[in-house]
Amino acid sequence: MFASATTRPATGLRRALGRAAAILSAFVLAACDPTGGPATQARGPVIGPLIDPGQPVRVALLTPGGSGSADLEWLARSLKNAARMAAADAQGATIDLRIYDSGNSTARAVEQANAAADAGAQIIVGPLFAEGANAVGNAMHGRNINVLSFSNNAEVAGGNVFILGNSFANIADRLVRHGVRNGKRNFYIVAEDDVAGQLGGRAIEAAIARQGARLAGRSNHPVSISGIDAVAPQIASAARSGAVDAVFVTGNNQAALPYLTEKLAATGVASPNPQMMGLTRWDQPPARMALPQLQNGWFALPDQGLKTQFDARYRAAHGEQPHELAGLAYDGIAAIASLVRAGNRNALTTTGLTQRSGFSGVGGIFRLMPDGTSQRGLAVATLRGNQLVILDPAPRGFGGAGF
């Protein structure tokens, strides 16, 4: 349950910030610290084996199972179940799915990927963490095998590594594009000074440049009460200058985002003037939807109708709610099945995987790009009266209004 800064004692908020920051830092350093090598380089020659579409396709799924973490075990279970659902749905294609648990260890991920390749795997779906994806990509590059990672970190995409996760660049492009179409051309960025915040800030800056908008300024802040208190006056001054149409915030820390936005709202920095925007979902966890300072802010999310259908199917089959990332496993297997079903001998190559028409996924359309990133159709949403409201629906095809 969330409490706002006005209802949570300051010492309690500091403890919450400290705990959350420590957990987030541990995850981000594992997920966002690429090690270099072929997987991080721009695409070169075509990678991946040619197949006989009439024969079973051998797919290895790498999950974080065996880590000992309850959250990661739930995620691993969800990824396995979702992948099996996709394989069962693959009418016209036969997916020989083999599952390998690699925990949260990069070395174990490489070991399991090599074991899968030795057993005849033709493509790998997973692992979760970007560092592991980078290392697995390096190991599989010489074996002519592509890797569809669950990561959202574009820093490790390229070569034979694709990221299925929703990247910061994809979200930033969607929101900045929507903003420009609605008269918002001067963007001020507020970024946390951790790894994820800085990657997010760079993604927003790049999106602003791509959409022909203007970067009106940027403030970085530590994930702490003192850090937010120190930077809030600078942000407020910029927002009141008349040269800022939108304030784009990277923050997702469980306690920091509510505190930052409440601190800014107290100075008059709140939607719609300037328009507040978030790189992360402001409707999750659900308690956030009742926070007054987040009302009328903009954020992006997948097609909720399709996601609801998937969640209902999953619950009926497995008796529990799937992890939010479960759909990535379904998408990866479903994309492979779609290419095989079409009779493409190059279905598992970098050329086949990057077909321009893309695929239908759990949360809407998506496609894998030649640089290894993924482009996903997203809706733009807001909060009104503590309820989720869709401002601009997710596009149903590439080249539509959302792209």
C-alpha positions as CSV (number, residue, x, y, z in Angstrom):
1,M,0.0,0.0,0.0
2,F,1.4,3.4,-0.9
3,A,1.3,6.4,1.3
4,S,2.0,9.9,0.1
5,A,4.8,12.0,1.6
6,T,2.2,13.9,3.7
7,T,0.9,10.8,5.3
8,R,4.2,8.8,5.7
9,P,6.6,9.9,8.4
10,A,9.8,11.3,6.9
11,T,12.0,8.6,8.6
12,G,9.7,5.9,7.2
13,L,9.9,7.3,3.7
14,R,13.7,7.4,4.0
15,R,13.8,3.8,5.0
16,A,11.4,2.9,2.1
17,L,13.5,4.8,-0.4
18,G,16.7,3.2,0.9
19,R,15.3,-0.3,0.7
20,A,13.8,0.2,-2.7
21,A,16.9,1.9,-4.1
22,A,19.1,-0.9,-2.9
23,I,16.9,-3.5,-4.5
24,L,16.5,-1.5,-7.7
25,S,20.3,-0.9,-7.9
26,A,21.0,-4.6,-7.5
27,F,18.5,-5.4,-10.3
28,V,19.6,-2.6,-12.6
29,L,23.3,-3.4,-12.4
30,A,22.6,-6.9,-13.3
31,A,20.1,-5.9,-16.0
32,C,21.8,-2.8,-17.5
33,D,25.5,-3.3,-17.5
34,P,26.6,-4.7,-20.9
35,T,30.0,-6.3,-21.1
36,G,30.7,-5.7,-24.8
37,G,31.5,-8.0,-27.7
38,P,29.7,-9.1,-30.8
39,A,26.2,-8.8,-29.2
40,T,26.6,-5.1,-28.8
41,Q,27.9,-4.4,-32.2
42,A,25.8,-3.2,-35.2
43,R,24.4,-5.9,-37.5
44,G,26.8,-7.5,-39.9
45,P,26.3,-10.7,-41.9
46,V,23.0,-12.7,-41.7
47,I,23.0,-14.9,-38.6
48,G,20.9,-18.0,-37.9
49,P,20.3,-21.4,-39.5
50,L,18.1,-22.2,-42.4
51,I,15.3,-24.6,-41.5
52,D,12.8,-27.0,-42.9
53,P,9.5,-25.4,-41.9
54,G,7.8,-28.8,-42.1
55,Q,10.0,-30.2,-39.3
56,P,9.9,-29.4,-35.6
57,V,11.8,-26.2,-34.7
58,R,14.1,-26.7,-31.6
59,V,13.7,-23.7,-29.3
60,A,15.5,-23.3,-26.0
61,L,13.9,-21.2,-23.3
62,L,16.2,-19.7,-20.7
63,T,14.4,-18.6,-17.5
64,P,15.6,-17.2,-14.1
65,G,14.3,-20.4,-12.3
66,G,16.5,-21.8,-9.6
67,S,17.6,-18.4,-8.2
68,G,16.0,-18.9,-4.8
69,S,14.1,-15.6,-5.1
70,A,10.3,-16.0,-4.7
71,D,9.7,-13.2,-7.2
72,L,12.1,-14.6,-9.8
73,E,10.6,-18.1,-9.3
74,W,7.1,-16.7,-10.0
75,L,8.5,-14.9,-13.1
76,A,10.3,-18.1,-14.3
77,R,7.1,-20.1,-13.8
78,S,5.1,-17.5,-15.8
79,L,7.6,-17.5,-18.6
80,K,7.6,-21.3,-18.9
81,N,3.8,-21.5,-18.8
82,A,3.4,-18.7,-21.3
83,A,5.9,-20.3,-23.7
84,R,4.1,-23.6,-23.5
85,M,0.8,-21.8,-24.3
86,A,2.4,-20.2,-27.4
87,A,3.8,-23.5,-28.5
88,A,0.4,-25.2,-28.1
89,D,-1.2,-22.3,-30.1
90,A,1.3,-22.8,-33.0
91,Q,-1.2,-24.2,-35.5
92,G,0.7,-25.1,-38.6
93,A,4.1,-25.1,-37.0
94,T,5.7,-27.6,-34.5
95,I,7.7,-26.0,-31.7
96,D,10.1,-28.4,-29.9
97,L,10.4,-26.4,-26.7
98,R,13.2,-27.2,-24.3
99,I,13.4,-25.3,-21.0
100,Y,16.6,-24.4,-19.1
101,D,16.8,-22.7,-15.7
102,S,19.7,-20.3,-15.4
103,G,18.8,-18.4,-12.2
104,N,20.2,-14.9,-12.1
105,S,23.8,-15.9,-12.9
106,T,25.4,-14.8,-16.2
107,A,27.8,-17.7,-16.1
108,R,24.9,-20.2,-15.6
109,A,23.0,-18.6,-18.5
110,V,26.0,-19.1,-20.8
111,E,26.4,-22.7,-19.6
112,Q,22.8,-23.5,-20.2
113,A,22.8,-21.8,-23.6
114,N,25.8,-23.9,-24.6
115,A,24.0,-27.0,-23.3
116,A,20.9,-26.1,-25.4
117,A,23.1,-25.6,-28.5
118,D,24.8,-28.9,-27.9
119,A,21.4,-30.5,-27.8
120,G,20.4,-29.0,-31.1
121,A,18.7,-25.7,-30.2
122,Q,18.2,-23.6,-33.3
123,I,17.2,-20.4,-31.5
124,I,17.2,-19.2,-27.9
125,V,14.4,-17.3,-26.1
126,G,15.8,-15.6,-23.0
127,P,17.6,-14.9,-20.7
128,L,16.1,-12.2,-18.5
129,F,19.0,-10.0,-17.5
130,A,20.8,-7.8,-20.1
131,E,24.3,-8.8,-18.9
132,G,23.3,-12.5,-19.3
133,A,21.8,-11.7,-22.8
134,N,25.0,-10.0,-23.8
135,A,27.1,-12.9,-22.7
136,V,24.8,-15.6,-24.2
137,G,24.8,-13.6,-27.4
138,N,28.6,-13.6,-27.5
139,A,28.7,-17.4,-26.8
140,M,26.1,-18.1,-29.5
141,H,27.4,-15.8,-32.2
142,G,30.0,-18.3,-33.3
143,R,27.4,-21.1,-33.2
144,N,25.2,-19.2,-35.7
145,I,22.3,-18.9,-33.2
146,N,20.1,-15.9,-32.5
147,V,19.0,-14.9,-29.1
148,L,15.6,-13.3,-28.3
149,S,16.2,-11.8,-24.8
150,F,13.6,-10.8,-22.3
151,S,15.6,-7.6,-21.6
152,N,14.5,-4.1,-22.4
153,N,18.0,-2.7,-22.4
154,A,18.9,-1.5,-25.9
155,E,22.5,-1.3,-24.9
156,V,22.9,-5.0,-25.5
157,A,20.8,-5.3,-28.7
158,G,22.4,-5.9,-32.0
159,G,24.3,-8.7,-33.9
160,N,22.5,-11.9,-32.9
161,V,20.8,-10.4,-29.8
162,F,17.3,-9.1,-29.9
163,I,15.4,-7.6,-27.0
164,L,11.7,-8.5,-26.6
165,G,11.2,-6.1,-23.7
166,N,9.6,-2.7,-24.1
167,S,12.6,-0.3,-24.4
168,F,12.9,3.2,-23.0
169,A,13.3,4.4,-26.6
170,N,10.1,2.9,-27.7
171,I,8.1,4.4,-24.8
172,A,9.8,7.8,-25.2
173,D,9.1,7.9,-28.9
174,R,5.4,7.2,-28.4
175,L,4.9,9.8,-25.7
176,V,7.0,12.6,-27.4
177,R,5.3,11.9,-30.7
178,H,1.9,12.2,-29.0
179,G,3.0,15.3,-27.2
180,V,4.2,17.0,-30.4
181,R,0.9,16.2,-32.1
182,N,-0.9,17.9,-29.2
183,G,1.1,21.1,-29.2
184,K,3.8,20.1,-26.7
185,R,7.2,21.0,-28.2
186,N,9.4,22.1,-25.3
187,F,10.3,19.1,-23.0
188,Y,12.1,19.2,-19.7
189,I,13.6,15.9,-18.5
190,V,13.8,14.9,-14.8
191,A,16.0,11.8,-14.5
192,E,17.1,9.7,-11.5
193,D,20.9,9.5,-11.3
194,D,21.1,5.7,-11.3
195,V,21.8,3.5,-14.3
196,A,18.2,3.1,-15.3
197,G,17.4,6.8,-14.9
198,Q,20.4,7.8,-17.0
199,L,19.5,5.3,-19.8
200,G,16.0,6.6,-19.7
201,G,17.0,10.2,-19.8
202,R,19.2,9.6,-22.9
203,A,16.3,7.8,-24.6
204,I,14.0,10.8,-24.0
205,E,16.6,13.2,-25.3
206,A,17.0,11.0,-28.5
207,A,13.2,10.9,-28.9
208,I,12.9,14.7,-28.6
209,A,15.5,15.1,-31.3
210,R,13.8,12.5,-33.6
211,Q,10.4,14.1,-33.3
212,G,11.8,17.6,-34.0
213,A,10.9,18.9,-30.6
214,R,13.1,21.0,-28.2
215,L,15.0,20.0,-25.1
216,A,14.2,22.8,-22.7
217,G,16.5,21.5,-19.9
218,R,17.3,18.5,-17.7
219,S,17.6,17.8,-14.0
220,N,19.2,14.7,-12.5
221,H,18.5,13.7,-8.9
222,P,19.6,11.1,-6.4
223,V,17.0,8.5,-5.4
224,S,16.6,10.1,-2.0
225,I,14.6,12.7,-0.1
226,S,17.5,15.1,0.1
227,G,18.2,14.7,-3.6
228,I,14.6,15.4,-4.6
229,D,14.3,18.3,-2.2
230,A,17.5,19.8,-3.7
231,V,16.4,19.6,-7.3
232,A,12.7,20.5,-7.0
233,P,13.2,24.3,-7.0
234,Q,15.3,24.1,-10.2
235,I,12.5,22.1,-11.9
236,A,9.8,24.4,-10.6
237,S,11.7,27.5,-11.8
238,A,12.1,26.0,-15.3
239,A,8.5,25.0,-15.5
240,R,7.3,28.5,-14.5
241,S,9.6,30.2,-17.1
242,G,7.0,29.8,-19.9
243,A,9.5,27.9,-22.0
244,V,8.4,24.4,-20.9
245,D,5.3,22.6,-22.3
246,A,6.0,19.2,-20.7
247,V,8.0,17.7,-17.9
248,F,9.1,14.1,-18.7
249,V,10.0,12.0,-15.6
250,T,12.0,8.8,-15.7
251,G,11.3,7.8,-12.1
252,N,9.8,4.4,-11.1
253,N,11.1,3.9,-7.6
254,Q,8.2,2.8,-5.4
255,A,8.6,5.7,-3.0
256,A,10.6,8.3,-5.0
257,L,8.1,8.8,-7.9
258,P,5.2,9.7,-5.5
259,Y,7.4,11.9,-3.4
260,L,9.0,13.7,-6.4
261,T,5.6,14.4,-8.1
262,E,4.0,15.5,-4.9
263,K,6.9,17.9,-4.2
264,L,6.5,19.4,-7.7
265,A,2.8,19.6,-7.4
266,A,3.2,21.6,-4.2
267,T,5.1,24.2,-6.2
268,G,2.4,24.3,-9.0
269,V,4.2,21.9,-11.3
270,A,1.3,19.6,-12.3
271,S,-0.7,18.6,-15.3
272,P,-1.9,20.0,-17.6
273,N,0.4,23.1,-17.3
274,P,3.0,21.9,-17.8
275,Q,2.0,18.4,-19.0
276,M,3.5,15.8,-16.7
277,M,4.7,12.6,-18.5
278,G,6.2,9.4,-17.2
279,L,8.6,6.9,-18.8
280,T,7.1,4.2,-16.6
281,R,3.5,3.1,-15.9
282,W,1.7,5.4,-13.4
283,D,-1.2,3.0,-13.0
284,Q,1.0,0.3,-11.4
285,P,0.8,-0.7,-8.6
286,P,-2.9,0.1,-8.5
287,A,-2.6,2.3,-5.4
288,R,-0.8,4.9,-7.5
289,M,-4.0,5.7,-9.3
290,A,-5.4,7.4,-6.2
291,L,-2.4,9.8,-5.9
292,P,-3.7,13.3,-6.8
293,Q,-0.4,14.6,-8.2
294,L,-0.4,11.8,-10.9
295,Q,-3.9,12.7,-12.2
296,N,-3.9,13.9,-15.8
297,G,-0.3,12.7,-16.3
298,W,0.6,10.9,-19.5
299,F,2.2,7.4,-19.8
300,A,2.3,4.5,-22.3
301,L,1.1,1.0,-21.9
302,P,0.3,-2.1,-24.1
303,D,-3.1,-2.8,-25.6
304,Q,-5.1,-3.5,-22.4
305,G,-7.9,-5.4,-24.1
306,L,-5.5,-8.0,-25.6
307,K,-3.5,-8.2,-22.3
308,T,-6.7,-8.8,-20.3
309,Q,-7.6,-11.7,-22.7
310,F,-4.2,-13.3,-22.2
311,D,-4.3,-12.9,-18.4
312,A,-7.7,-14.5,-18.3
313,R,-6.5,-17.5,-20.4
314,Y,-3.5,-17.9,-18.2
315,R,-5.4,-17.8,-15.0
316,A,-7.9,-20.4,-16.3
317,A,-5.1,-22.7,-17.3
318,H,-2.7,-22.2,-14.4
319,G,-4.7,-20.9,-11.4
320,E,-2.7,-17.8,-10.8
321,Q,-2.1,-14.4,-12.2
322,P,0.8,-14.3,-14.7
323,H,3.8,-12.1,-14.0
324,E,3.7,-8.9,-16.0
325,L,6.6,-10.1,-18.1
326,A,5.0,-13.5,-19.0
327,G,3.8,-12.1,-22.3
328,L,7.4,-11.7,-23.5
329,A,7.8,-15.5,-23.6
330,Y,4.5,-15.9,-25.4
331,D,5.5,-13.2,-27.9
332,G,8.9,-14.8,-28.6
333,I,7.5,-18.3,-29.3
334,A,4.5,-17.0,-31.2
335,A,6.8,-14.9,-33.5
336,I,8.9,-17.9,-34.3
337,A,5.8,-20.0,-34.9
338,S,4.3,-17.4,-37.2
339,L,7.4,-17.3,-39.4
340,V,7.7,-21.1,-39.5
341,R,3.9,-21.5,-40.3
342,A,4.5,-19.1,-43.3
343,G,7.0,-21.6,-44.7
344,N,10.0,-19.4,-44.3
345,R,13.2,-21.3,-44.5
346,N,15.0,-18.2,-43.1
347,A,12.5,-17.9,-40.1
348,L,15.3,-18.1,-37.5
349,T,17.7,-15.8,-39.3
350,T,18.2,-12.1,-38.6
351,T,16.6,-11.5,-42.0
352,G,13.5,-13.5,-41.2
353,L,13.1,-12.3,-37.7
354,T,13.0,-8.7,-38.8
355,Q,10.1,-8.8,-41.2
356,R,8.6,-5.4,-41.6
357,S,5.0,-6.4,-41.0
358,G,5.8,-7.6,-37.5
359,F,3.8,-9.9,-35.2
360,S,0.7,-9.9,-33.1
361,G,1.6,-10.1,-29.4
362,V,0.1,-10.4,-26.0
363,G,0.0,-6.6,-25.6
364,G,-0.5,-5.7,-29.3
365,I,1.7,-5.5,-32.4
366,F,5.5,-5.6,-32.3
367,R,8.4,-6.2,-34.6
368,L,12.1,-6.9,-34.2
369,M,14.3,-4.2,-35.7
370,P,17.6,-4.7,-37.6
371,D,19.5,-3.1,-34.7
372,G,18.2,-5.7,-32.3
373,T,15.6,-3.6,-30.6
374,S,11.9,-4.1,-30.6
375,Q,9.2,-1.7,-31.7
376,R,5.9,-2.1,-29.9
377,G,2.5,-0.6,-30.5
378,L,1.5,1.3,-27.3
379,A,-1.5,3.3,-26.1
380,V,-1.1,6.7,-24.4
381,A,-3.0,6.8,-21.1
382,T,-3.8,9.1,-18.2
383,L,-5.5,9.0,-14.8
384,R,-8.7,10.8,-14.2
385,G,-10.7,10.5,-11.1
386,N,-8.4,7.7,-9.9
387,Q,-9.3,5.7,-13.0
388,L,-7.3,4.7,-16.0
389,V,-8.3,6.5,-19.2
390,I,-6.9,5.7,-22.7
391,L,-6.2,9.0,-24.6
392,D,-4.8,7.4,-27.8
393,P,-5.3,3.7,-28.5
394,A,-2.5,1.4,-29.4
395,P,-2.1,1.1,-33.2
396,R,-3.2,-2.1,-34.8
397,G,-0.7,-1.9,-37.6
398,F,2.7,-0.4,-38.4
399,G,2.5,2.9,-40.3
400,G,-0.6,3.9,-38.4
401,A,-1.2,7.0,-36.2
402,G,0.8,5.6,-33.3
403,F,4.0,5.4,-35.3
